[in-house]
Amino acid sequence: MSKITDKQISLIMKQMGFDPLYLTKELRKKHVQKMTLKERCEYINHMRLPFGIVRCTPHRLLKKWLGMDLLSVMNFGINFYRKSKDLNFLFNSCFHISHIDGSEVIDYGFFTLGENAEYSIATEKRIDEVLEEGVIDLSTFDGDYIVGFGPKTFEKFK
């Protein structure tokens, strides 16, 4: 994975029927740029983008519109590949931003099904429940906050 180039990932995504520049195109749209960071992140979450599309997005766009570092996305991919030895996560994963702090994304991840999944992770109903939580802006919290649980989920545990 560490030796796979941007061009190779882009080619794999195209072969699997994905537009590797989809997030790039969305981040360049004026209506997306006019959104608040929270609105933009929730909009992107509902797009259910696979890892390969996020990985093919230029660093400057991720930094400017999401406050994210492409290197952290690349490291995620390298670590996932080292564990699984499977490239299916490039196209069978689902990007999710969970927490922001004012002007930057501080917690995100990718839903995956693991090896040899027979269907797309983007169709999972459990993702709908997570998306319903929305993106949590930690800059609005005065008191304690338990990272990892959205406010609605935390209420279910009480």
C-alpha positions as CSV (number, residue, x, y, z in Angstrom):
1,M,0.0,0.0,0.0
2,S,2.8,2.4,0.8
3,K,4.1,1.9,-2.7
4,I,0.7,2.5,-4.5
5,T,0.7,5.9,-6.1
6,D,-2.1,8.4,-6.4
7,K,-2.4,7.4,-10.1
8,Q,-2.8,3.7,-9.3
9,I,-5.5,4.4,-6.7
10,S,-7.3,6.7,-9.2
11,L,-7.1,3.9,-11.8
12,I,-8.5,1.3,-9.4
13,M,-11.3,3.6,-8.4
14,K,-12.2,4.2,-12.1
15,Q,-12.1,0.5,-12.8
16,M,-14.6,-0.1,-10.0
17,G,-16.9,2.6,-11.4
18,F,-16.1,5.5,-9.0
19,D,-15.1,9.0,-9.9
20,P,-11.9,9.5,-7.9
21,L,-12.3,13.3,-8.2
22,Y,-15.9,13.3,-6.8
23,L,-15.0,14.9,-3.4
24,T,-12.7,17.4,-5.2
25,K,-15.5,18.5,-7.5
26,E,-17.9,18.8,-4.5
27,L,-15.5,20.9,-2.4
28,R,-15.1,23.3,-5.4
29,K,-18.9,24.0,-5.6
30,K,-19.9,27.4,-4.4
31,H,-22.9,26.2,-2.4
32,V,-20.6,23.7,-0.5
33,Q,-18.0,26.4,0.2
34,K,-20.7,28.7,1.6
35,M,-21.7,26.1,4.2
36,T,-20.5,26.1,7.8
37,L,-17.9,23.5,8.6
38,K,-20.5,21.4,10.4
39,E,-23.0,21.6,7.5
40,R,-20.2,20.8,5.0
41,C,-19.1,17.7,7.1
42,E,-22.7,16.5,7.4
43,Y,-23.2,16.9,3.7
44,I,-20.0,14.9,3.0
45,N,-21.0,12.2,5.5
46,H,-24.3,11.7,3.6
47,M,-22.3,11.2,0.4
48,R,-20.9,7.9,1.9
49,L,-17.5,8.3,0.1
50,P,-15.1,5.3,0.0
51,F,-11.5,5.7,1.2
52,G,-10.1,5.9,-2.4
53,I,-12.1,9.0,-3.2
54,V,-11.0,10.8,0.0
55,R,-7.4,9.7,-0.7
56,C,-7.5,11.1,-4.2
57,T,-8.6,14.6,-3.0
58,P,-5.8,17.2,-3.1
59,H,-4.3,18.1,0.2
60,R,-4.9,21.8,-0.2
61,L,-8.7,21.2,-0.6
62,L,-8.9,18.9,2.4
63,K,-7.0,21.5,4.4
64,K,-8.9,24.5,3.3
65,W,-12.4,23.2,3.5
66,L,-12.2,20.5,6.2
67,G,-9.1,21.4,8.1
68,M,-7.8,17.9,7.5
69,D,-4.3,16.7,6.6
70,L,-4.0,14.3,3.7
71,L,-1.0,12.6,5.5
72,S,-3.4,11.4,8.2
73,V,-5.7,9.9,5.5
74,M,-2.7,8.2,3.9
75,N,-1.5,6.8,7.2
76,F,-4.9,5.4,7.8
77,G,-4.8,3.6,4.5
78,I,-1.3,2.2,5.1
79,N,-2.2,1.0,8.5
80,F,-5.5,-0.6,7.3
81,Y,-3.7,-2.3,4.5
82,R,-1.0,-3.7,6.8
83,K,-3.6,-5.3,9.0
84,S,-5.9,-6.6,6.3
85,K,-3.7,-7.1,3.2
86,D,-6.8,-6.3,1.2
87,L,-7.3,-3.3,-1.1
88,N,-11.2,-3.6,-1.1
89,F,-11.3,-0.8,1.5
90,L,-10.3,1.6,-1.3
91,F,-13.8,1.3,-2.7
92,N,-15.8,-0.7,-0.1
93,S,-15.6,1.7,2.9
94,C,-17.5,4.7,4.0
95,F,-16.0,8.0,5.2
96,H,-17.4,9.5,8.3
97,I,-16.6,12.7,10.1
98,S,-17.7,12.6,13.7
99,H,-16.1,15.5,15.5
100,I,-15.0,19.0,14.6
101,D,-13.6,21.8,16.8
102,G,-14.4,25.2,15.4
103,S,-12.6,25.2,12.1
104,E,-11.1,21.7,11.6
105,V,-12.1,18.1,11.6
106,I,-10.6,16.4,14.7
107,D,-12.1,12.9,14.5
108,Y,-13.0,10.9,11.4
109,G,-12.9,7.3,10.3
110,F,-14.1,4.8,7.7
111,F,-16.7,2.1,8.1
112,T,-15.6,-1.1,6.6
113,L,-16.9,-4.7,6.3
114,G,-13.6,-6.4,6.3
115,E,-12.3,-9.0,3.8
116,N,-14.3,-10.4,0.9
117,A,-17.5,-8.5,1.7
118,E,-20.3,-9.5,-0.8
119,Y,-22.1,-6.1,-0.6
120,S,-21.3,-2.5,-0.3
121,I,-20.8,-1.0,3.2
122,A,-22.6,2.1,2.0
123,T,-25.9,0.2,2.1
124,E,-25.6,-0.7,5.8
125,K,-28.5,0.5,7.9
126,R,-26.3,1.0,10.9
127,I,-24.6,3.9,9.1
128,D,-28.0,5.7,8.9
129,E,-28.1,5.6,12.7
130,V,-24.7,7.1,13.0
131,L,-25.4,9.8,10.4
132,E,-28.5,10.7,12.3
133,E,-26.3,11.8,15.2
134,G,-24.7,14.5,13.0
135,V,-21.3,16.0,13.4
136,I,-20.4,17.1,16.9
137,D,-18.7,20.5,17.3
138,L,-16.6,20.3,20.5
139,S,-16.1,24.0,20.5
140,T,-19.7,24.4,21.7
141,F,-19.3,22.3,24.8
142,D,-18.6,24.0,28.1
143,G,-18.5,21.0,30.3
144,D,-17.4,17.4,30.1
145,Y,-17.9,15.4,26.9
146,I,-17.3,11.7,26.4
147,V,-15.7,11.3,23.0
148,G,-16.9,8.4,21.0
149,F,-20.6,8.7,21.8
150,G,-22.9,11.2,20.2
151,P,-25.4,13.0,22.5
152,K,-28.3,10.9,21.3
153,T,-26.4,7.6,21.7
154,F,-25.3,8.6,25.2
155,E,-28.9,9.2,26.2
156,K,-29.8,5.7,25.1
157,F,-27.2,4.2,27.6
158,K,-28.8,6.1,30.6
